[in-house]
């Protein structure tokens, strides 16, 4: 997970997004975090599909062996 840029002490996140000096860094961090999250979801779904497909492949091979 990407680490956020440092926010000065005493500045809340809402105020940091309004600060022009921090605004671009925080926006880039949000983009990086969103793409990281999308990638993690895609990896999870792929592994779930793989777990489902493996038993189906075994069943298909078994049925093909009966023919």
URBEL-V960381 format. One record per helix or strand of 2 or more residues. SS is the DSSP state (H for helix, E for strand). FROM is the first residue (numbers start at 1). TO is the last residue. If there is no record, write none. Layout:
# URBEL-V960381
SS FROM TO
SS FROM TO
This chain:
# URBEL-V960381
H 13 18
H 20 66
